[in-house]
Amino acid sequence: MAELEELKKENEELKKQLSEMSGSIEVSAFYSLRRILSLQAKRLDKFDLDKEIGSNSKEDKVYDRTLDIVVKMPKMISELNSLKSELKLTGNEDEDKKNKAFVDNIAQSRP
């Protein structure tokens, strides 16, 4: 009997988690984009201009790809900040996902 109660409790918890995840695609996408920008910034930190500028550009496209990141990154950051404001996110991923799911659930339950 205790096992049945544990399974019911686990089932309810899984339903709750699934419900929280289903309504927060915007929040998930925002944080995915933020992670990509973070990885790009880390890549730029590792970039050594003296080393890369001297390589044969026809054989190695690292410099070109890095320059592409440098050129596009400021616009991406601005757009990400705009999206953060539009979605009213705090910067705390767990809280934002939880809050978004809560708001979506309230909106869905209203007639």
N, C-alpha and C positions, 0 to 999 in steps of 0.2 A: 504494500500500500504506500509506503514511503517513497518507493521508486516511482510510482505513478504520480505522486505529488511533485517530485523533482522534475519529472518529464513535463508536466503541465507548466511548472514555473519556467523551465528552460524554453518551452514553446512560446510562452507569453513574452519572454525577454527577446527571443528571436523575431517575433512579430513586431515588437516595438522597434528593434534595430532596423528591420526591413522598412518599416513605415518612415523612420527618420531618414533613411537613405533615399527613398523614392522621390521625395519632394525637393531635393536640394541639388539639382544638376547645376544650377548657376553657381552655387557656392563651391561645389566640387571643381567645376571648370576654372573658377577664379584661382583656387589654391593650386591647381595643376599648372596653370600659366605662371603663377608666382614661383613654383618650384623650377620650372624651365628657366625663368629669368635668373634665378639664384644659381643654377648650374652654369648658365652662360657667364655670369659674373665670376664664378670660381675659375672658369676656363680662361677668362681674360686675366685674372690674377696670375695664372701660371704662364701666360704668354711672355716670351722673351724676344723683344724686338730685334736686338742685336743678333740673336741666333737665327731667327726666322727670315729677316730681311736679306740675309746673305745666301739663303738657299736658292736653288734653281726653281723659279716660279712655274716653269712648264712641268716640272716633275712633282712639285709639292704645292698643294693649294691651301695649306694651313693659313698662310698670311691672308689670302683672299677671303677665306671663310671667316677668319677672325675679324677682318675689316668689315665684313658684312654684318657681323654681330654688333660691332661698335657703332655702325651707322644706324642700324634699326633699333637698338636697345633704348635710346631715349624716348622714342615714340611709343614703344611697347610699355615702358614704365608709366608714361603719361596716361595711356589708355587703361592700364591696369588700375591706376589710382582713380580714374574716372569711374571705372566699373565698381571699385570698392565703395565709392561714395554712392553710386546709384543703387547698389545692393544693400547699403547701410551695414557694411561689415566692420567688425572690430579689429580684425587681424589675428584673432584667436580662432583657429580652424575648428576645433571641437565645439566651442561655444556657438560659433556662427552656424555650423551645420545643425546643431541642436535647435537653435532659435529659429532658423529658417523652416525646419521641419515642423516646429510647433505652430508657427504662423500659417504655414500651408494647411496643416490639419484643422486649425480654427476656421480658415477660409472655406475649406471643403465641407465642414460641418454646418455652415450657415446656409439657410435656404436662399 
